Amino acid sequence: MDPAAIEQRILQAMPGAQVRVHSDDNVHYSARIVSVDFSDRSRIERHRLVHAAIGPELGREIHALSLDLKSPDEVAG
């Protein structure tokens, strides 16, 4: 799956988020996402939001996904 397609899925689920997805092989990915949707949510809840946004390709076309998930306050502070 193309990193831009993953970015679009995340942006559809989390409008206004800052999303950057990178992959050297279109199988292993890293993503940095800054979103107000992460405010006051646990690490697990944040991961679940992203996994739901990406959909069933996670674990199929996407073999590995490393996530750096922050709220705007965490980035600013």
C-alpha positions in Angstrom: 0.0 0.0 0.0 1.3 3.4 -0.9 2.1 5.7 2.1 0.0 8.5 0.6 -3.0 6.2 0.6 -2.5 5.5 4.3 -2.1 9.2 5.0 -5.5 9.9 3.3 -7.3 7.2 5.3 -6.0 8.7 8.5 -6.9 12.2 7.5 -10.4 11.1 6.6 -10.8 9.6 10.1 -9.0 12.5 11.8 -9.5 15.7 9.9 -7.0 18.4 10.7 -4.3 15.9 11.9 -0.7 16.3 10.9 0.2 13.0 9.2 3.5 11.8 7.8 3.8 8.2 6.7 7.1 6.7 5.4 8.0 3.3 3.8 11.0 2.1 1.9 9.3 -1.0 0.7 5.5 -0.4 0.9 5.3 -3.3 3.4 7.0 -1.8 6.6 5.8 1.7 7.6 6.4 4.4 10.1 4.0 7.1 10.8 4.0 10.3 12.9 0.6 11.7 13.7 -0.3 14.8 15.7 -4.0 15.1 16.4 -6.4 16.7 18.9 -8.1 13.3 18.8 -5.3 11.9 20.9 -5.8 14.4 23.7 -6.7 12.7 27.0 -6.4 9.2 25.4 -4.2 6.4 26.4 -1.5 5.0 24.2 -3.7 2.0 23.4 -6.7 4.1 22.6 -4.6 6.2 20.2 -3.3 3.1 18.4 -6.9 1.7 18.1 -8.0 5.0 16.4 -5.3 4.7 13.9 -5.8 1.0 13.3 -9.5 1.6 12.7 -8.7 4.4 10.3 -6.4 2.3 8.2 -8.7 -0.7 8.1 -8.3 -4.4 7.2 -5.1 -3.8 5.2 -3.3 -3.6 8.5 -1.9 -7.1 8.9 -2.3 -7.9 5.3 -0.7 -5.5 2.9 0.8 -3.6 5.8 3.2 -6.0 7.5 4.5 -3.6 10.2 3.5 -0.2 11.3 5.5 1.9 13.8 3.5 4.7 15.3 4.5 8.0 16.9 1.2 9.5 18.1 1.1 12.9 19.9 -1.5 15.5 20.8 -0.7 19.1 19.9 -0.1 19.9 23.6 2.5 17.1 23.8 4.3 18.5 20.8 4.2 22.1 22.0 5.3 21.2 25.6 
